[in-house]
Amino acid sequence: MRRKEFIDTILNGISDTFDIYHNYWFNNRKFVIYAYNYKNRDKFSTTDSAKLWDMKCFEHLFFINSDSLDEEQLKDLVKFTIEQIEPHFVRNDNKLPCKNHMYSYISFIIITRNKPDDNVKLMIEKTNIVKKYMFGARGYSNIRLVCVTPSQFSVISNRYGKEISDYLKTVSYTHLRAHETRGNL
């Protein structure tokens, strides 16, 4: 499967719940896609001032299209995320996230032509970054990393990216089965 086809398949699956921006630039970095999802959940509310429980949940999903992924590129991405993306997208360049912030996922789908080597695979799997705000009273954020090589049906993720990884494996498998079925007609 070609990378563009793979991205289009993913976008079809998330377009109802995410705002999607193509060729998104942030601090001199280009992301093929930036997708944003916000959920406001409240319970037992009769008015805005009479809410028993309220929480705000966010996901920032960045797509990177690359021929390969090496250790330095991965380290640089994690550093950029901690120093630039998290402060801006989660905390809006403030000390803390918004009121009633429950969680923010900073998710990356890195689509490569060449499968990463074993060292990079291990680095992805061991990248488990969580940041709690006010000891968790203002929620948390985490980094979800997934590297997919569609041509080899390879999906590698960290612990927090498992849900995305499972989805991408399903997308890959479904696409493969569709091509096999077409070939057998």
Beta strands, then each sheet from edge to edge (+ up, - down):
strand 1: 19-26
strand 2: 29-43
strand 3: 53-66
strand 4: 101-112
strand 5: 130-132
strand 6: 140-149
strand 7: 154-157
sheet 1: 1+ 2- 3+ 4+ 6+ 5-
sheet 2: 1+ 2- 3+ 4+ 6+ 7-
end
